[in-house]
Amino acid sequence: MMYEIVLKVKPLNTEDTIGKAVSKMEELRIDGWPVFSKEYEGMVYLRDIVARDLDANAKVKNFVKDVPHLTETEGGENFKNYSVLPFFAGNSFSGIIPAIDFLKTLNPEIDLNKICEKTEIISGDETIGVARNLLLEKEVLLVSEKDKITHAVDCFSLGKIIKTKRDRILAPDKQEEKEIRVIDFVRDFVEIESEIKNEELFKLIKENGFVVYKNKIITPKTIFRNLNKREKETKIELVGFDLEEGIYTDIIYKNLKNFAKKVQKILKPIEIKFHLKKLRKTGKTLYKIDGRVIVGGKVLEARITGYGLHDLVQEVIDKLERQVRKIKH
């Protein structure tokens, strides 16, 4: 369940400095962090920071970004563009979910040759300014010395400049950046040479942020961008299921997802959709649930109205499942 991978973190305040933000991100190796004032404001990402400003005293509020929210039923496709996203239960902020943790729940079929992507290869003698510009588009840069790839540089590498400035060890201003070489802020990388199990691959990425394969990079975002059709087929559309967190909520979502997986194995449907509506919100809640499965030119439907959401969901599932079995046989 999505709730199991939500990471509870202490949010930044809009008046905090980016020096503090970088330290928090580096501590957990997470390159995005939630920002609050009196309420949730958005996310701040390390890439936006290092690309725009190396002044450790700059305010976080200048880097806050409004990004898509994850919920129990939707949002995973946005990991193609973000390595960590906020999770909302109902309308309330609950925590953050790193892309690599979300990937583990999918257990996708992975072909290393399809999920790796080319990146820029630069000389260690290039300046930090060059690396900053390239990292606006690239997640990781590979660094060569004497025509051999020896290191890498990513946003955490450049974050060291802000961190050391905050610690008053190094205080580069914009003019001094021209004199700072990439080689002084590179990092080692993990290289894989053959197919490995998902568990090991995800572990390496979680620990290092990325891995290198055939001089190409693999990150959570490259994986999401290149997942095969199987993952797209597993999506179930749930409308009106903004339920409060709790044990019965977990069971409801689990039953719906299990039903979707079962149907997909049998029929390869075009659509699986459930629509929940509260007909009466005062007193004992009266619910209406519509379920629909579209398979080729056929539409399987089930509707039910009543009390007790957990039992109603199971009844709709049972009705649809009987229709699915009839088509199969």
BELCOR-V132912 format. One record per backbone hydrogen bond with DSSP energy under -1.0 kcal/mol. NH is the residue of the N-H (numbers start at 0). CO is the residue of the C=O. E is the energy in kcal/mol with one decimal. If there is no record, write none. Layout:
# BELCOR-V132912
nh=(NH NH)
co=(CO CO)
e=(E E)
This chain:
# BELCOR-V132912
nh=(4 5 6 11 13 15 17 18 20 21 22 23 24 25 26 27 28 29 32 34 35 36 40 41 42 43 45 48 49 50 52 57 59 60 61 62 64 69 70 77 78 79 80 81 84 86 87 88 91 93 94 95 96 98 101 102 103 105 106 113 114 115 116 121 123 125 127 130 131 132 133 134 135 136 137 140 141 142 143 144 149 150 151 152 157 158 160 162 163 164 165 166 167 168 169 176 177 178 179 181 182 183 184 186 191 200 201 202 203 204 205 206 207 208 210 211 212 215 216 217 222 223 224 230 232 234 236 238 242 249 250 251 252 253 254 255 256 257 258 259 260 261 262 263 264 265 266 269 270 272 273 274 275 276 278 279 285 286 287 288 289 290 291 292 293 294 297 299 301 303 305 311 312 313 314 315 316 317 318 319 320 321 322 323 324 325 326 327 328)
co=(1 2 95 33 35 12 57 55 16 17 18 19 20 21 22 23 24 24 43 41 11 38 34 34 64 32 30 44 45 46 48 54 15 13 58 59 42 85 73 74 75 76 77 77 96 94 69 91 88 86 86 6 84 82 97 98 99 102 102 110 110 111 216 141 143 122 179 126 127 128 129 130 132 133 133 152 119 150 121 147 142 142 186 140 153 154 157 158 159 160 161 162 164 163 163 172 174 175 176 125 123 180 181 151 211 196 197 198 199 200 201 202 203 204 217 189 215 212 116 210 218 219 220 227 228 231 271 273 240 245 246 247 248 249 250 251 252 253 254 255 256 257 258 259 260 261 262 293 293 291 236 289 238 287 285 285 279 305 276 303 274 301 272 299 270 297 294 292 290 288 286 307 308 309 310 311 312 313 314 315 316 317 318 319 320 321 322 323 324)
e=(-1.6 -1.0 -3.4 -2.6 -1.4 -2.1 -2.4 -2.1 -1.8 -2.8 -1.6 -2.0 -2.4 -2.7 -1.9 -1.3 -1.0 -1.9 -2.3 -2.7 -3.1 -2.1 -3.1 -1.3 -2.7 -2.5 -2.1 -1.6 -2.6 -1.8 -3.0 -2.1 -3.3 -2.0 -1.4 -2.7 -3.1 -3.0 -2.4 -1.8 -1.8 -1.4 -1.6 -1.3 -1.9 -3.3 -3.0 -2.4 -1.9 -3.0 -1.2 -2.2 -2.6 -3.2 -1.7 -2.4 -1.3 -1.1 -1.4 -2.0 -1.4 -1.2 -2.3 -2.7 -1.5 -1.7 -2.1 -1.6 -2.6 -1.9 -2.1 -2.2 -1.1 -1.6 -2.3 -2.8 -2.4 -2.8 -2.8 -2.7 -2.5 -1.7 -2.3 -2.6 -1.7 -1.8 -1.3 -2.6 -3.0 -1.8 -2.4 -1.6 -1.5 -2.6 -1.0 -1.4 -1.1 -1.9 -1.1 -3.1 -2.4 -1.2 -2.6 -2.8 -2.6 -2.5 -3.2 -1.7 -2.3 -2.3 -2.6 -2.0 -2.0 -3.3 -1.9 -2.6 -3.2 -1.3 -2.6 -2.5 -2.0 -2.4 -2.2 -1.2 -1.9 -1.0 -2.5 -2.8 -1.7 -2.1 -1.8 -2.4 -2.4 -2.2 -2.6 -2.2 -2.4 -2.4 -2.0 -2.2 -2.4 -2.1 -2.5 -2.4 -1.6 -1.3 -3.3 -2.8 -1.3 -2.8 -2.3 -2.9 -3.0 -2.4 -2.9 -1.2 -1.3 -2.8 -2.4 -2.8 -2.4 -3.2 -2.8 -2.6 -2.3 -2.6 -2.7 -3.3 -2.2 -1.9 -2.3 -2.0 -2.6 -1.6 -2.0 -2.3 -2.3 -2.4 -2.3 -2.3 -2.7 -1.9 -1.3 -2.3 -2.2 -1.6 -1.8 -2.1 -2.1)
